[in-house]
Amino acid sequence: MPGKRSQHEFKRLVERAVKDVCGLPRPGLWFCVDDVESRGHPPEHLSVRATLHFLSEGAPFCCGEPQCHLGLLGEQLRAVEEHIRRAMHLRQELTVEFGDRLGVEYHEGVTFHYGQIHQ
């Protein structure tokens, strides 16, 4: 891996991986990486703080849970890790952690139907 990676490059790589794996952009959803902490040289672990913005253009949404709309668990998370690992040309495994660092922002005009059918 040539040289050190910048904070901006880590953010760009994570955003691209999540967008590609999770099928973004979607109407009314905007995913933005706020901060990435890396451990290891070359990186072995990325701890990501990100925000999923809910915009009125996609309303009504089923709910306001980011994991419902992104699904960054299990196989989906492993696909994000692999996407980033390949983009960084790493040979070793890479772990990416979102955990409780995945926030939400509900913009003006956003509504939720919580499974209720509206006609």
Backbone as CSV, one residue per row, in Angstrom:
resi,resn,N_x,N_y,N_z,CA_x,CA_y,CA_z,C_x,C_y,C_z
1,MET,0.848,-1.170,0.000,0.000,0.000,0.000,0.891,1.230,0.000
2,PRO,0.769,2.082,-0.977,1.654,3.241,-1.045,1.256,4.342,-0.074
3,GLY,2.174,4.689,0.831,1.999,5.839,1.718,0.834,5.744,2.686
4,LYS,0.668,6.825,3.455,-0.425,6.918,4.408,-1.681,7.406,3.695
5,ARG,-2.805,6.942,4.158,-4.081,7.367,3.587,-4.619,8.528,4.406
6,SER,-5.176,9.504,3.720,-5.715,10.678,4.392,-7.114,10.389,4.918
7,GLN,-7.538,11.189,5.880,-8.883,11.113,6.440,-9.914,11.248,5.313
8,HIS,-9.661,12.181,4.395,-10.594,12.397,3.287,-10.706,11.151,2.408
9,GLU,-9.595,10.489,2.153,-9.619,9.292,1.320,-10.373,8.153,1.997
10,PHE,-10.158,7.967,3.311,-10.915,6.950,4.048,-12.410,7.230,3.964
11,LYS,-12.804,8.486,4.167,-14.217,8.852,4.100,-14.792,8.543,2.721
12,ARG,-14.055,8.900,1.684,-14.497,8.661,0.314,-14.652,7.162,0.040
13,LEU,-13.687,6.357,0.473,-13.742,4.912,0.253,-14.937,4.275,0.959
14,VAL,-15.182,4.676,2.205,-16.303,4.115,2.961,-17.630,4.545,2.343
15,GLU,-17.765,5.826,2.004,-19.010,6.296,1.384,-19.294,5.546,0.087
16,ARG,-18.285,5.378,-0.770,-18.459,4.674,-2.037,-18.869,3.225,-1.803
17,ALA,-18.238,2.551,-0.855,-18.567,1.157,-0.573,-19.999,1.010,-0.075
18,VAL,-20.407,1.866,0.855,-21.773,1.790,1.393,-22.782,2.099,0.285
19,LYS,-22.514,3.112,-0.519,-23.428,3.459,-1.612,-23.568,2.304,-2.595
20,ASP,-22.460,1.690,-2.978,-22.511,0.593,-3.939,-23.201,-0.645,-3.368
21,VAL,-22.852,-1.037,-2.155,-23.389,-2.252,-1.550,-24.851,-2.076,-1.125
22,CYS,-25.202,-0.912,-0.617,-26.546,-0.681,-0.073,-27.519,-0.076,-1.081
23,GLY,-27.093,0.096,-2.312,-27.987,0.582,-3.348,-28.376,2.045,-3.214
24,LEU,-27.441,2.869,-2.825,-27.694,4.302,-2.727,-27.148,4.978,-3.971
25,PRO,-27.614,6.102,-4.390,-28.625,6.895,-3.692,-30.031,6.357,-3.944
26,ARG,-30.879,6.579,-2.959,-32.308,6.311,-3.054,-33.022,7.607,-2.742
27,PRO,-34.198,7.818,-3.305,-34.908,9.081,-3.053,-35.060,9.360,-1.558
28,GLY,-34.580,10.515,-1.150,-34.754,10.956,0.222,-33.723,10.467,1.213
29,LEU,-32.732,9.700,0.783,-31.678,9.222,1.686,-30.331,9.753,1.228
30,TRP,-29.586,10.302,2.174,-28.246,10.801,1.891,-27.328,10.275,2.983
31,PHE,-26.344,9.464,2.605,-25.383,8.870,3.537,-24.105,9.678,3.504
32,CYS,-23.629,10.074,4.683,-22.442,10.921,4.776,-21.531,10.410,5.897
33,VAL,-20.290,10.123,5.560,-19.301,9.718,6.560,-18.746,10.971,7.226
34,ASP,-18.827,10.996,8.555,-18.365,12.146,9.324,-16.910,12.008,9.751
35,ASP,-16.494,10.771,10.086,-15.159,10.567,10.623,-14.794,9.089,10.486
36,VAL,-13.532,8.823,10.216,-13.029,7.448,10.155,-11.744,7.378,10.965
37,GLU,-11.698,6.439,11.906,-10.476,6.171,12.663,-9.919,4.843,12.161
38,SER,-8.637,4.822,11.830,-8.024,3.584,11.356,-7.014,3.079,12.374
39,ARG,-6.898,1.739,12.424,-5.899,1.104,13.280,-5.103,0.139,12.427
40,GLY,-3.816,0.145,12.666,-2.908,-0.744,11.959,-2.229,-0.065,10.795
41,HIS,-1.071,-0.602,10.441,-0.309,-0.110,9.292,0.196,-1.311,8.512
42,PRO,-0.395,-1.681,7.419,-1.543,-1.057,6.765,-2.814,-1.262,7.587
43,PRO,-3.870,-0.495,7.292,-5.091,-0.543,8.109,-5.697,-1.945,8.184
44,GLU,-6.080,-2.316,9.413,-6.766,-3.589,9.651,-8.180,-3.368,10.174
45,HIS,-8.421,-2.172,10.735,-9.725,-1.875,11.347,-10.085,-0.414,11.085
46,LEU,-11.314,-0.188,10.642,-11.829,1.165,10.482,-13.055,1.321,11.370
47,SER,-13.043,2.345,12.200,-14.192,2.693,13.020,-14.814,3.935,12.392
48,VAL,-16.053,3.794,11.937,-16.700,4.823,11.140,-17.828,5.486,11.916
49,ARG,-17.828,6.817,11.907,-18.954,7.605,12.415,-19.600,8.238,11.192
50,ALA,-20.891,7.949,10.996,-21.584,8.418,9.803,-23.003,8.844,10.159
51,THR,-23.629,9.565,9.233,-24.992,10.041,9.414,-25.810,9.682,8.186
52,LEU,-26.996,9.128,8.424,-27.947,8.908,7.355,-28.987,10.016,7.450
53,HIS,-29.044,10.835,6.432,-29.984,11.947,6.383,-31.264,11.482,5.697
54,PHE,-32.401,11.758,6.327,-33.710,11.493,5.753,-34.249,12.819,5.235
55,LEU,-34.515,12.865,3.921,-34.992,14.085,3.276,-36.455,13.909,2.873
56,SER,-37.185,15.000,2.810,-38.624,14.934,2.538,-38.946,14.313,1.181
57,GLU,-38.012,14.362,0.218,-38.260,13.810,-1.114,-38.595,12.319,-1.080
58,GLY,-38.173,11.601,-0.064,-38.428,10.166,0.014,-39.573,9.790,0.933
59,ALA,-40.180,10.755,1.580,-41.229,10.490,2.566,-42.521,10.039,1.873
60,PRO,-43.323,9.228,2.543,-43.076,8.720,3.883,-42.146,7.499,3.858
61,PHE,-41.317,7.391,4.876,-40.430,6.252,5.057,-41.126,5.249,5.963
62,CYS,-40.719,3.990,5.880,-41.308,2.975,6.757,-40.989,3.269,8.219
63,CYS,-39.755,3.725,8.472,-39.317,4.042,9.829,-38.088,4.936,9.739
64,GLY,-37.575,5.338,10.879,-36.407,6.202,10.908,-35.141,5.512,11.365
65,GLU,-35.100,4.186,11.291,-33.931,3.426,11.726,-32.925,3.286,10.591
66,PRO,-31.695,3.747,10.786,-30.712,3.655,9.702,-30.398,2.220,9.278
67,GLN,-30.389,1.287,10.225,-30.072,-0.102,9.864,-31.167,-0.712,8.994
68,CYS,-32.397,-0.272,9.155,-33.494,-0.756,8.307,-33.251,-0.360,6.852
69,HIS,-32.735,0.825,6.636,-32.548,1.341,5.289,-31.186,0.980,4.690
70,LEU,-30.189,0.728,5.538,-28.853,0.401,5.043,-28.501,-1.072,5.210
71,GLY,-28.924,-1.677,6.315,-28.632,-3.086,6.546,-27.160,-3.394,6.711
72,LEU,-26.435,-2.551,7.414,-24.990,-2.732,7.568,-24.655,-3.753,8.658
73,LEU,-25.166,-4.965,8.470,-24.928,-6.074,9.379,-24.628,-7.323,8.553
74,GLY,-24.038,-8.323,9.151,-23.845,-9.620,8.510,-23.185,-9.546,7.145
75,GLU,-23.806,-10.205,6.165,-23.244,-10.297,4.814,-23.085,-8.928,4.157
76,GLN,-24.018,-8.033,4.409,-23.948,-6.693,3.813,-22.706,-5.952,4.333
77,LEU,-22.454,-6.048,5.631,-21.272,-5.410,6.213,-19.997,-6.047,5.669
78,ARG,-19.999,-7.363,5.538,-18.826,-8.040,4.976,-18.579,-7.602,3.530
79,ALA,-19.641,-7.360,2.783,-19.486,-6.883,1.402,-18.885,-5.476,1.385
80,VAL,-19.265,-4.632,2.347,-18.678,-3.286,2.456,-17.187,-3.408,2.777
81,GLU,-16.852,-4.274,3.738,-15.450,-4.472,4.110,-14.624,-4.936,2.908
82,GLU,-15.159,-5.885,2.152,-14.443,-6.419,0.994,-14.288,-5.357,-0.094
83,HIS,-15.310,-4.552,-0.296,-15.265,-3.468,-1.285,-14.125,-2.504,-0.939
84,ILE,-14.034,-2.115,0.331,-12.989,-1.185,0.772,-11.612,-1.855,0.700
85,ARG,-11.536,-3.106,1.137,-10.259,-3.837,1.109,-9.687,-3.892,-0.305
86,ARG,-10.548,-4.215,-1.275,-10.091,-4.269,-2.674,-9.686,-2.882,-3.177
87,ALA,-10.468,-1.857,-2.835,-10.161,-0.493,-3.287,-8.827,-0.011,-2.725
88,MET,-8.458,-0.511,-1.527,-7.200,-0.111,-0.896,-6.047,-1.039,-1.282
89,HIS,-6.345,-2.084,-2.065,-5.339,-3.059,-2.498,-4.670,-3.737,-1.297
90,LEU,-5.489,-4.073,-0.292,-4.969,-4.747,0.899,-5.016,-6.254,0.709
91,ARG,-4.050,-6.942,1.260,-4.031,-8.404,1.212,-4.706,-8.992,2.441
92,GLN,-4.557,-8.337,3.576,-5.133,-8.857,4.815,-6.595,-8.427,4.934
93,GLU,-7.293,-9.095,5.860,-8.686,-8.753,6.115,-8.792,-7.346,6.673
94,LEU,-9.928,-6.733,6.441,-10.221,-5.401,6.966,-11.555,-5.467,7.686
95,THR,-11.592,-4.971,8.909,-12.823,-4.908,9.681,-13.312,-3.474,9.696
96,VAL,-14.600,-3.292,9.405,-15.213,-1.970,9.435,-16.319,-2.001,10.477
97,GLU,-16.291,-1.035,11.387,-17.253,-0.982,12.480,-18.046,0.313,12.408
98,PHE,-19.385,0.174,12.392,-20.270,1.327,12.493,-20.865,1.376,13.888
99,GLY,-21.398,0.245,14.359,-21.972,0.140,15.691,-22.937,1.265,15.997
100,ASP,-22.777,1.851,17.169,-23.669,2.936,17.592,-23.212,4.282,17.048
101,ARG,-22.248,4.257,16.135,-21.729,5.501,15.546,-22.442,5.850,14.240
102,LEU,-23.574,5.192,13.980,-24.375,5.483,12.805,-25.563,6.332,13.251
103,GLY,-25.464,7.635,13.000,-26.489,8.569,13.435,-27.502,8.856,12.347
104,VAL,-28.526,9.614,12.725,-29.561,10.013,11.776,-29.835,11.499,11.911
105,GLU,-30.308,12.060,10.824,-30.772,13.442,10.822,-32.062,13.447,10.013
106,TYR,-33.140,13.900,10.656,-34.436,13.976,9.996,-34.662,15.423,9.569
107,HIS,-34.720,15.637,8.275,-34.890,16.987,7.752,-36.370,17.362,7.722
108,GLU,-36.642,18.628,7.593,-38.002,19.153,7.595,-38.854,18.444,6.546
109,GLY,-40.069,18.092,6.930,-41.017,17.465,6.017,-40.951,15.953,5.962
110,VAL,-40.068,15.332,6.733,-39.942,13.874,6.731,-41.058,13.273,7.579
111,THR,-41.719,12.259,7.018,-42.768,11.541,7.743,-42.503,10.046,7.643
112,PHE,-43.149,9.292,8.532,-42.979,7.845,8.597,-44.347,7.189,8.639
113,HIS,-44.464,6.009,8.000,-45.747,5.318,8.032,-45.726,4.097,8.950
114,TYR,-44.567,3.668,9.443,-44.410,2.576,10.408,-45.275,1.361,10.074
115,GLY,-45.286,0.965,8.805,-45.989,-0.235,8.404,-47.462,-0.059,8.108
116,GLN,-48.003,1.102,8.366,-49.413,1.359,8.064,-49.552,1.630,6.578
117,ILE,-50.601,1.107,6.002,-50.854,1.300,4.584,-51.720,2.540,4.408
118,HIS,-51.238,3.480,3.612,-51.976,4.720,3.325,-52.512,4.658,1.903
119,GLN,-53.750,5.085,1.746,-54.335,5.132,0.402,-54.717,6.528,0.040
